[in-house]
Amino acid sequence: MMTTVSNAAGHAALAICESLLLALSDRKLIDEAEVLGILQDAAAAHRNAIPLARGDAVTHEAAALLLEAIVAGGNSVRHP
């Protein structure tokens, strides 16, 4: 049960952050290069994270891969 709640929280957080980046970009407060830079920085932070508990390395790797996939494939909120 706790894993399901944790996973749901992670999905919700990602959706909120992605929507915020899109809104900032739509309103011309940041440009696409800055959005990509933010996502790349987040991926790098996970890649360089020092695991503090069992399973942390796997979780950080998965987060980095997900962020890199978003950068490579465009956003997951809007679809053409």
Backbone hydrogen bonds in HBPLUS format (Angstrom, degrees):
<---DONOR---> <-ACCEPTOR-->    atom                        ^
c    i                          cat <-CA-CA->   ^        H-A-AA   ^      H-
h    n   atom  resd res      DA  || num        DHA   H-A  angle D-A-AA Bond
n    s   type  num  typ     dist DA aas  dist angle  dist       angle   num
A0005-VAL N   A0001-MET O   3.08 MM   4  6.42 158.9  2.12 153.6 159.0     1
A0006-SER N   A0002-MET O   2.86 MM   4  6.05 162.5  1.89 151.2 156.5     2
A0007-ASN N   A0003-THR O   2.79 MM   4  5.94 161.7  1.82 151.4 156.4     3
A0008-ALA N   A0004-THR O   2.92 MM   4  6.06 159.9  1.96 145.8 151.6     4
A0009-ALA N   A0005-VAL O   2.90 MM   4  6.11 155.9  1.96 148.2 154.9     5
A0010-GLY N   A0006-SER O   2.97 MM   4  6.23 154.1  2.04 146.7 153.7     6
A0011-HIS N   A0007-ASN O   2.95 MM   4  6.24 158.2  1.99 151.9 157.4     7
A0012-ALA N   A0008-ALA O   2.90 MM   4  6.10 161.0  1.94 150.1 155.6     8
A0013-ALA N   A0009-ALA O   2.89 MM   4  6.06 161.6  1.92 148.9 154.0     9
A0014-LEU N   A0010-GLY O   2.99 MM   4  6.16 159.5  2.03 147.0 152.4    10
A0015-ALA N   A0011-HIS O   3.00 MM   4  6.20 162.3  2.03 149.4 154.1    11
A0016-ILE N   A0012-ALA O   2.96 MM   4  6.20 159.8  2.00 152.4 157.7    12
A0017-CYS N   A0013-ALA O   2.96 MM   4  6.14 170.5  1.96 153.4 156.0    13
A0018-GLU N   A0014-LEU O   2.87 MM   4  5.97 163.0  1.89 152.1 157.4    14
A0019-SER N   A0015-ALA O   2.94 MM   4  6.02 156.6  2.00 143.5 150.1    15
A0020-LEU N   A0016-ILE O   2.90 MM   4  6.16 153.4  1.97 149.8 157.4    16
A0021-LEU N   A0017-CYS O   2.95 MM   4  6.23 158.7  2.00 150.3 155.5    17
A0022-LEU N   A0018-GLU O   3.00 MM   4  6.25 157.9  2.05 147.1 153.2    18
A0023-ALA N   A0019-SER O   2.88 MM   4  6.09 158.0  1.93 148.3 154.4    19
A0024-LEU N   A0020-LEU O   2.90 MM   4  6.10 164.6  1.92 153.0 156.8    20
A0025-SER N   A0021-LEU O   2.98 MM   4  6.13 154.6  2.05 143.9 151.1    21
A0026-ASP N   A0022-LEU O   2.75 MM   4  5.94 162.9  1.78 153.4 158.5    22
A0027-ARG N   A0023-ALA O   3.03 MM   4  6.14 149.4  2.13 146.0 153.1    23
A0029-LEU N   A0024-LEU O   2.87 MM   5  5.20 153.9  1.94 170.4 165.1    24
A0028-LYS N   A0025-SER O   2.92 MM   3  4.95 157.6  1.97 108.2 112.7    25
A0034-GLU N   A0031-ASP O   3.02 MM   3  5.36 122.5  2.37 104.1 118.0    26
A0035-VAL N   A0031-ASP O   3.08 MM   4  6.48 153.6  2.15 150.7 158.8    27
A0036-LEU N   A0032-GLU O   2.91 MM   4  6.19 167.2  1.93 155.1 157.8    28
A0037-GLY N   A0033-ALA O   2.89 MM   4  6.07 151.9  1.97 140.7 149.3    29
A0038-ILE N   A0034-GLU O   2.88 MM   4  6.13 154.4  1.95 148.7 154.5    30
A0039-LEU N   A0035-VAL O   3.04 MM   4  6.36 164.2  2.07 154.4 158.0    31
A0040-GLN N   A0036-LEU O   2.82 MM   4  6.01 158.1  1.86 151.0 157.8    32
A0041-ASP N   A0037-GLY O   2.82 MM   4  5.95 154.1  1.88 146.1 153.4    33
A0042-ALA N   A0038-ILE O   2.96 MM   4  6.19 155.0  2.03 146.2 153.0    34
A0043-ALA N   A0039-LEU O   2.97 MM   4  6.23 156.7  2.02 146.0 152.2    35
A0044-ALA N   A0040-GLN O   2.91 MM   4  6.12 159.5  1.95 147.4 153.2    36
A0045-ALA N   A0041-ASP O   2.87 MM   4  6.11 151.9  1.95 146.8 154.7    37
A0046-HIS N   A0042-ALA O   3.14 MM   4  6.46 152.9  2.22 145.6 151.8    38
A0047-ARG N   A0043-ALA O   2.90 MM   4  6.19 154.7  1.96 148.7 156.8    39
A0048-ASN N   A0044-ALA O   2.89 MM   4  6.03 147.6  2.00 148.9 156.4    40
A0049-ALA N   A0046-HIS O   3.33 MM   3  5.04 160.4  2.37  96.7 102.4    41
A0056-ASP N   A0053-ALA O   3.03 MM   3  5.53 163.6  2.06 133.5 136.7    42
A0059-THR N   A0055-GLY O   3.08 MM   4  6.34 159.6  2.13 152.5 158.6    43
A0060-HIS N   A0056-ASP O   2.84 MM   4  6.05 164.7  1.86 158.3 161.7    44
A0061-GLU N   A0057-ALA O   2.95 MM   4  6.09 157.8  2.00 145.8 152.2    45
A0062-ALA N   A0058-VAL O   2.95 MM   4  6.14 159.2  1.99 146.8 152.4    46
A0063-ALA N   A0059-THR O   2.95 MM   4  6.19 156.7  2.00 148.0 154.5    47
A0064-ALA N   A0060-HIS O   2.92 MM   4  6.13 161.8  1.95 150.1 154.9    48
A0065-LEU N   A0061-GLU O   2.92 MM   4  6.15 162.2  1.95 151.7 156.6    49
A0066-LEU N   A0062-ALA O   2.96 MM   4  6.15 156.1  2.02 146.9 153.3    50
A0067-LEU N   A0063-ALA O   2.97 MM   4  6.20 166.6  1.99 154.6 157.8    51
A0068-GLU N   A0064-ALA O   2.91 MM   4  6.08 159.7  1.95 150.7 156.8    52
A0069-ALA N   A0065-LEU O   2.92 MM   4  6.09 145.0  2.05 141.8 151.3    53
A0070-ILE N   A0066-LEU O   3.00 MM   4  6.31 150.3  2.09 147.7 155.6    54
A0071-VAL N   A0067-LEU O   3.01 MM   4  6.33 159.2  2.06 149.0 154.3    55
A0072-ALA N   A0068-GLU O   2.94 MM   4  6.11 160.4  1.98 144.3 149.9    56
A0073-GLY N   A0069-ALA O   2.83 MM   4  5.84 152.7  1.90 145.9 153.2    57
A0074-GLY N   A0070-ILE O   2.92 MM   4  5.36 118.4  2.30 143.8 150.4    58
